[in-house]
Amino acid sequence: MAALMASSTIPEAQQGLRVIWYAMSAIAWTYPIMLLVLTTPLAPVSRPMLGLIALFNVTQALFHMATGLLIDAAGQMFLALCLLHAAVGVLALLARPPHQAEALAPAPRGNRLVVFCIATGFTALVATYHTVIGTLQLWPAELLASDITSSPRQLLYAMWLFSCVLFLSIPSALLWSLRAPAAAGRFVLMYIALLAATVMVSWISTKALGLSPELLPIGPPVAFGLIIVLTLLSAPSRLAPSFNSEARRSV
């Protein structure tokens, strides 16, 4: 952070990248918490959640490797972080329980179908803007054009790329929940909403503390709030006992 704030990057890019760094660092703390939660008997939930944690860690390992090779090939930090995240990803994959046939959630209907479509479309739009426009034209472009030293630049750019994966995972998880067991789909979407809330809290906190006066005070927090609410409302409802038992018999 000291290297970022002392660089020639414009203030908005400095403060925006600071928010992303804080948010992605806080999200990393959710991994051990989720692993502890998954030690309880949550068989339908454990497999997709461990797969999601593995996906996040493997992508971060790849981003640290790519940015380390392209930005700071002589540095060793990228190799250590790459191996660390890769190890977590592989261990999470190996810890997954065997696949079990479970009753699928009923397809969204009526008002829930409308909310689901709005949630999927809105989160896909936000993810596309963050990944494409944000990466090519906004804060990361300013970061690469600044005089910041290579090691902090590599870490910040890798964090930004991981934030793109996080945003893309929201509409992906919504679509996945259509063909997932109800309990698994509900749990994964609740976790995704928690991650979006982490980004929103990071933005609001740095703004309230005066660390990011250049950033917009209303637009992004409102967008994050909409993502959280729409994602939670789109989560599969609990199956009725009759549907659950009938589905299990058919399986």
N, C-alpha and C positions, 0 to 999 in steps of 0.2 A: 504493500500500500504506500509506503514512503517513496519508493521509486516511481510509482504511478503519479502521485500527487506532485512530485518534483519535476516531472517531465514537461515537455512542451505541448502535450495534448490539450485540446480545448477543455475548459472546465466541465462542460456537459458530458463529454466523453469520460473524463476522470471520475466524475460522480456516478455516472451510469455504470461504469465498469466496477466501481466500488460496491454498488448495490448488488450487481451480479455475483461478485466474489463472496460477499457476505451471505447471500441467499444460497448459492451452491455449496458453500461450506456448511451452512446449517442443514441443508438437505443430506449431506454426507453423514450427519449424526443420526438421521432417521434409520440408516441401515442397521446398526447394532440394536436399536430399539425394536425394529420390526423383527429381527432375528430372535430376540428374546420373546416377543409376543408369539411368534410362530412355534415356540417350543410347547405351547399348549395344544390340545387336540383340535386342530383346524385343518384336517386332511384336504378338503376341497379347496381351501384357501392357500395352503402352504405351497403347492406346486407352482401356480401362476405367480405368487408373490416372490418366491425365490428366483423364478425365471426373470421377473422384472428387475430385481436387485442385481442379478447377474448381467442383464442387458446394460443397465446403467454403468456398472463397473467396467465391463469389457469395452464399451464405447469410450469411457474416459481413458482407459489404458491406451486405446488406439489413438485418441486425440493427443495425449501426452507424447506418444512416440512420434506421431506425424509432426507436431509443432516443434518437438525437440530436434528432429532431424533437419527440418526446414529452416528453423530460426536460430537454433543454438546447438549445432552438431557437436561442438566440443564439450558441452556441458554434461554433467552426470545426473542432475536433478530429474530430468525427464525420464531417464532409465529407471531410477528408484520408484518414481510415482507410477510408471507404466507397469512395473513388476508387482507393485502393491495392489493396484486395482485389478490387474489380471488375476492375481491369486484369489482375491475376494470373489471375483466373477466365477472362476473355476470351482471354488469351494461351494458357492451357492448352488451351482448347477449339480454338483455331486450330492448335495444334501436334499435335493428334491425327492419327495416320496414317489412311489410308482403311480402311474396314471390309473385313475379309477373312473368308471362310468358313473356319471351323476346326472340328475334331472336338469335339463337345460331350462333357463329362465324363459317364461312366456314372452313372445314378441311384444314390443311396446304397441299399445293401441290408444286411440282417442287422444286425450290431452297429453298423455305421456309421450306418444309418438311425435306430436308437434314439438314438445320441449326437446326431445331427443334429436330431432332434425335441426332445430335451432342451435342446440349445444354443439353438435358435430360440425355444422357449417361455420359457426362463430369461432370455435377453437381451431379449426383448420385454417381459417383466414388469419387469425392472430399468429399461428405457428408459421405460416408461409411468409408473412410480413417480417416476423422476427428473424427467421432463418435466411431469407433471400435479401430483402432490403436492408435489414439490420446488419447482416454480415458484410455485404458489399459496399454499403454507403455510409453507415452511421458509426457507432463507437469503435468497433474493431478496425475499420479502415483508418480512423484517426489514430488508433493505437499503433498500427504498423507504420504510419507516417511520422510518428513522434521520435524523439531522441532517447526514449527509455531503453535501458540496457536489455540485452537479449534474454536473460533468464526470467526476469519478471514479465517481459513481453510474452514469452512462451507460455508461462503459467496462466496469465490473464486470457490469452487467446484460446487456450485449451478449455478454460472455464466457460468462455463464451460459447464455444462449439458444443459443450455439454449442455448448456442452457437451451440450445436449439433442439437437442434430443429430448429434453424435458418437455418443451412446448409441443413437439411433434407427437410425444407419447400420449397426450390428452385425447385428441381425436382418434388416435389408434386404439386406445383403451376403450373408448366409447363403442367403436365398431366391433372390437373383440368381444365386448360384453354381450353382443347379440347371440353369440354361439357358445357362451360359457355357462357353467353352472351358476345358478342365481347367487349363492353365497360368495363364490369366487368373484363374479363380476361386481357385486356390491362392495366387497372389501377392497378390490383393486381400485375402483373408482373413488372410494372414500380416501384411499391413500394418495391418489393423484390429486384430489382436491386439497389434501393437506399440504402437498408440495407447492401447489399454486398459492395457498395461503402463506406459505413460508416466504415466497417471493414478494407477495403483497406486504407482509409485515416488514420485510427488509426495506422496501421502498418507503413505506410510511415512517418507519423509525428513523432512517437517515434524513428524511425530510424534516421530521419534527425536531431532531437534534441539531439542525442547521448544517449537516454535513453535505447536503445536496440541494442547495438553493436554486441551482440552474434547472433542475428537473421539474417536469409538470406536476402540480400538486394533486390534480383531480383525475385526469384522463386515465392513466395506467392503473391506479388503485381501483377505479370503477370497473375497468376491463377485467382485472383480476377477480374482483368481487363477482362479476357476472359469470366468469368461468367457474368459480367455486360453486355458486348456486345452481347453475345449469348442469354441471357435472353431477352434483348430489341428487338433483331432481331426476336425472336420467338413469340413475342406478336402478338395477332390477329390484322389484319389490319382493318381499318374502313370499315364497310359494305357499299356496294353501295346502293343507295336509292331503286333501283328496287328489290334487294335481300331482303333488310330490310322490305319493304312493303309486299312483297310476303310471307316472313316468318311469318310476323304478321298475315296475313290473314289465313295462314294454322294453326297457333296456335289458 
